[in-house]
Each structure stands twice: as C-alpha cells, then as structure tokens.
Amino acid sequence: MAHRQSFLSLVRRDLRAAIENDPAARGPLAAIEVVLTYPGFHAIFLHRINHTVYRLGIPILPRLMAHLTRWLTGIEIHPAARIGAGLFIDHGMGVVIGETAIIGRNCTLFHQVTLGGTGKQTGKRHPTLEDNVVVGAGAKVLGNITLGQGCYVGANSVVLTDVPPTCTVVGIPGRIVRAGGEKVTHAKALDHIHLPDPVRDRFLAIEQRLERAEAKLGLKE
C-alpha cells in the first residue's frame, strides 16, 4: 500500500512508471516526452500538489485545482484520494478517482476507468487498490471494496465485491476467472461473487450437458 515519500521521489517514480509501462515511450528523450505530452502524468503530478493543499485544510482551492486538472487532462481525481508511488494512467481520458479511494504502489489504470461509490454513503465509500493492480479500459470498480495485490481487472468489467490477491476478474458483474495463475471453474466464480446470473447458469447447464454427452460417446479426454 501507499507509503510516505517525499514529493520529488513520488514524481520520479511516477515518471519511471510511465516509461516502464508504455512501449511508446522509448529512446533517450522518453522522459522529456512523458513530461511534456502525457496527460496521465500531468494529472498525477497536479494531484500530488493538490493533495498537499487539501491536507493543509485550505477550503475550496483543492476542488478548484481538481476541476482545472480535469479540464486540462480529462482525468478527474478528488483531492482527498490517496495515491501511492508509481501510478501509471495510460491515455487517461474519462478516468475518475473518488474521494476516499486509496491506490497502492505501481498500479496501472487505463482510460475510462472509474474508482467510484455506489450511492450516498458516508465515510469510506470508494475502492482500495493494493500494490501492482491493473484495471483495464472502461472498467468500473465501485464501493468500499479491496482489490488485493497483483489483481488484474479486465476491460469493461464491473467489480462490486472484494477480490483476493493475484486474481483476474472479468465480466458484469465481475467474476474471478484466475486465482494465483490457476483457472477458476464457473461454479467457483459464481460461489465467490454470490450474485444470481441466470444467463451464466444457463450456459453452465449447457456446458455440463455437453460434457456428459462427450463422456457417453467416448470423446472426452
């Protein structure tokens, strides 16, 4: 999770994360290219300044600065959000990071990702991303949930429940399809999410019938 570091060390790590994670940033001038042309880097840099202002208790100004950042970059980050070192926001347009969101070290967010709430709750109402989490383009991670270290969220997924470390989540609602590098069966994925899904249930029933038919015909390996 996020650790206290100096402002300059955070900025250097953010810059290095962009160079390491984006194959388009190459060559001896890669660092200059990132600093001048990457809206994700700009948004994180401005947020780090803005978050400091917010923690000083200065009213209104942090929200105005966040609004300006959104206008300049297309990325909206609430000034209260806590972001660890090495965050890489690729492309970035449409990214939203809510007030009580917490992002660990070396995470990656693609464009149109939302780390949002699910209503008008008070207190901690936005997600926590532990270290080394990747959230694919268009994915929505909603509510006071935790994505464990090393998780990967597939593009356009909607995640509403906690996800253990090193899992891959896809779909609407999000289902775990890999855990610790191992494929998860459909039944286990449904059991983990605890959400009814008649379409998935029907596909599962068809798959089971096909397996039984293959076994009777001697086609099953």
C-alpha positions as CSV (number, residue, x, y, z in Angstrom):
1,M,0.0,0.0,0.0
2,A,0.9,3.7,-0.2
3,H,3.9,4.7,1.9
4,R,5.0,8.2,2.9
5,Q,7.6,9.5,0.5
6,S,8.9,13.0,-0.5
7,F,7.2,14.8,-3.3
8,L,10.2,14.6,-5.6
9,S,10.7,10.8,-5.1
10,L,7.0,10.3,-5.8
11,V,7.2,12.3,-9.1
12,R,10.4,10.5,-10.1
13,R,8.7,7.1,-9.5
14,D,5.6,8.2,-11.5
15,L,7.8,9.3,-14.4
16,R,9.7,6.0,-14.3
17,A,6.4,4.1,-14.2
18,A,5.2,5.8,-17.4
19,I,8.4,4.9,-19.2
20,E,8.5,1.3,-18.0
21,N,4.8,0.6,-18.8
22,D,4.3,2.4,-22.1
23,P,6.1,0.8,-25.1
24,A,5.5,4.1,-27.0
25,A,7.8,5.9,-24.6
26,R,11.2,4.9,-25.9
27,G,14.6,6.4,-26.8
28,P,16.9,8.8,-25.0
29,L,14.2,11.5,-24.9
30,A,11.5,9.3,-23.4
31,A,11.4,11.2,-20.1
32,I,11.0,14.5,-21.8
33,E,8.3,13.1,-24.0
34,V,6.4,11.9,-20.9
35,V,6.7,15.2,-19.0
36,L,5.5,17.2,-22.0
37,T,2.9,15.1,-23.6
38,Y,1.3,12.5,-21.2
39,P,-1.9,13.7,-19.6
40,G,-1.8,10.8,-17.1
41,F,1.5,12.0,-15.8
42,H,0.2,15.6,-15.7
43,A,-2.9,14.6,-13.8
44,I,-0.9,12.7,-11.1
45,F,1.7,15.4,-10.8
46,L,-1.0,18.1,-10.3
47,H,-2.9,15.8,-7.9
48,R,0.1,15.4,-5.7
49,I,0.3,19.2,-5.3
50,N,-3.4,19.4,-4.8
51,H,-3.5,16.6,-2.2
52,T,-0.9,18.5,-0.2
53,V,-3.0,21.7,-0.3
54,Y,-6.1,19.6,0.7
55,R,-4.2,18.1,3.7
56,L,-3.4,21.7,4.8
57,G,-7.1,22.2,5.3
58,I,-7.4,25.1,2.8
59,P,-11.0,25.3,1.6
60,I,-12.3,25.4,-2.0
61,L,-8.9,25.7,-3.6
62,P,-8.3,22.0,-3.8
63,R,-11.6,21.4,-5.6
64,L,-10.9,24.3,-8.0
65,M,-7.5,22.8,-8.8
66,A,-9.0,19.3,-9.3
67,H,-11.6,20.9,-11.7
68,L,-8.8,22.6,-13.6
69,T,-6.9,19.3,-13.8
70,R,-9.9,17.6,-15.2
71,W,-10.3,20.4,-17.8
72,L,-6.7,20.1,-18.9
73,T,-6.3,16.3,-18.9
74,G,-9.8,14.7,-19.0
75,I,-8.9,12.9,-15.7
76,E,-10.9,13.6,-12.5
77,I,-9.1,12.9,-9.2
78,H,-10.7,14.1,-6.0
79,P,-8.1,16.0,-3.9
80,A,-8.6,13.7,-0.9
81,A,-7.7,10.5,-2.9
82,R,-4.6,8.8,-1.6
83,I,-2.2,7.6,-4.4
84,G,1.0,5.6,-3.9
85,A,4.2,5.9,-5.9
86,G,4.4,4.7,-9.5
87,L,0.8,5.1,-10.7
88,F,0.6,4.9,-14.5
89,I,-2.6,6.2,-16.1
90,D,-2.5,5.2,-19.8
91,H,-4.2,7.7,-22.2
92,G,-6.4,8.7,-19.2
93,M,-9.4,10.3,-20.8
94,G,-12.5,9.7,-18.7
95,V,-10.7,8.3,-15.6
96,V,-12.5,9.1,-12.3
97,I,-10.9,8.5,-8.9
98,G,-13.3,9.2,-6.0
99,E,-12.7,11.0,-2.7
100,T,-12.0,8.0,-0.4
101,A,-10.2,5.9,-3.0
102,I,-6.8,4.5,-2.0
103,I,-4.3,3.3,-4.6
104,G,-1.2,1.4,-3.7
105,R,2.2,1.4,-5.4
106,N,2.9,0.6,-9.0
107,C,-0.7,0.4,-10.2
108,T,-2.0,1.0,-13.7
109,L,-5.3,2.5,-14.8
110,F,-6.4,2.6,-18.4
111,H,-8.8,5.2,-20.0
112,Q,-12.4,5.5,-18.8
113,V,-11.7,3.6,-15.5
114,T,-13.9,4.6,-12.6
115,L,-13.0,4.1,-8.9
116,G,-16.3,5.2,-7.6
117,G,-19.0,4.9,-5.0
118,T,-22.4,3.1,-5.1
119,G,-24.6,5.7,-3.5
120,K,-24.7,8.5,-0.9
121,Q,-22.9,6.6,1.8
122,T,-20.6,8.5,4.1
123,G,-17.1,7.5,5.3
124,K,-15.0,5.1,3.2
125,R,-17.1,4.6,0.1
126,H,-14.6,4.1,-2.7
127,P,-12.3,1.3,-3.6
128,T,-8.9,0.4,-2.2
129,L,-6.3,-0.9,-4.7
130,E,-3.3,-2.7,-3.2
131,D,0.1,-2.7,-4.9
132,N,0.6,-3.8,-8.5
133,V,-3.1,-3.8,-9.5
134,V,-4.0,-3.3,-13.2
135,V,-7.5,-2.0,-14.2
136,G,-8.4,-2.4,-17.8
137,A,-10.0,0.2,-20.1
138,G,-13.6,1.1,-19.2
139,A,-13.7,-1.0,-16.0
140,K,-15.8,0.2,-13.1
141,V,-14.7,-0.6,-9.5
142,L,-17.4,0.6,-7.2
143,G,-17.9,0.8,-3.4
144,N,-15.8,0.3,-0.3
145,I,-14.1,-2.8,-1.6
146,T,-10.5,-4.0,-1.8
147,L,-8.6,-5.4,-4.8
148,G,-5.7,-7.4,-3.5
149,Q,-2.1,-7.1,-4.5
150,G,-1.4,-8.1,-8.1
151,C,-5.0,-8.2,-9.3
152,Y,-6.0,-7.7,-12.9
153,V,-9.4,-6.3,-13.9
154,G,-10.4,-6.9,-17.5
155,A,-11.7,-4.2,-19.8
156,N,-15.3,-3.0,-19.2
157,S,-15.7,-5.2,-16.1
158,V,-17.8,-4.0,-13.2
159,V,-16.4,-5.0,-9.8
160,L,-18.6,-4.8,-6.8
161,T,-17.0,-7.1,-4.2
162,D,-13.6,-7.7,-2.7
163,V,-11.1,-9.5,-4.8
164,P,-8.3,-11.6,-3.3
165,P,-4.6,-11.0,-4.3
166,T,-3.3,-12.2,-7.7
167,C,-6.7,-12.8,-9.2
168,T,-8.1,-11.9,-12.6
169,V,-11.6,-10.5,-12.8
170,V,-13.8,-10.1,-15.9
171,G,-17.4,-9.5,-16.7
172,I,-20.5,-7.7,-15.4
173,P,-20.7,-8.3,-12.5
174,G,-17.0,-9.1,-12.2
175,R,-16.2,-12.7,-11.7
176,I,-12.8,-14.3,-10.8
177,V,-11.6,-16.3,-13.7
178,R,-8.0,-16.9,-12.5
179,A,-6.6,-17.1,-9.0
180,G,-2.9,-17.4,-8.3
181,G,-2.3,-18.2,-12.0
182,E,-4.8,-21.1,-12.0
183,K,-8.1,-21.1,-13.9
184,V,-11.2,-20.9,-11.8
185,T,-14.2,-23.0,-12.7
186,H,-17.6,-21.3,-13.4
187,A,-19.1,-22.8,-10.3
188,K,-16.4,-21.4,-8.1
189,A,-16.6,-18.0,-9.7
190,L,-20.4,-17.9,-9.1
191,D,-19.9,-19.0,-5.5
192,H,-17.4,-16.2,-4.8
193,I,-19.5,-13.4,-6.2
194,H,-22.8,-14.5,-4.6
195,L,-24.8,-12.8,-7.3
196,P,-27.6,-14.5,-9.3
197,D,-26.9,-14.7,-13.0
198,P,-29.5,-16.7,-15.0
199,V,-27.6,-16.3,-18.3
200,R,-24.4,-17.7,-16.8
201,D,-26.4,-20.5,-15.1
202,R,-27.9,-21.5,-18.4
203,F,-24.5,-21.6,-20.1
204,L,-23.2,-23.7,-17.2
205,A,-26.0,-26.2,-17.6
206,I,-25.4,-26.4,-21.4
207,E,-21.7,-27.0,-20.7
208,Q,-22.4,-29.8,-18.2
209,R,-24.8,-31.5,-20.7
210,L,-22.1,-31.4,-23.4
211,E,-19.6,-32.9,-21.0
212,R,-21.9,-35.7,-20.2
213,A,-22.7,-36.3,-23.9
214,E,-19.0,-36.4,-24.7
215,A,-18.3,-38.9,-21.9
216,K,-21.0,-41.2,-23.2
217,L,-19.6,-41.0,-26.8
218,G,-16.1,-41.6,-25.6
219,L,-15.0,-38.2,-26.8
220,K,-13.9,-36.8,-23.5
221,E,-10.2,-36.7,-23.0
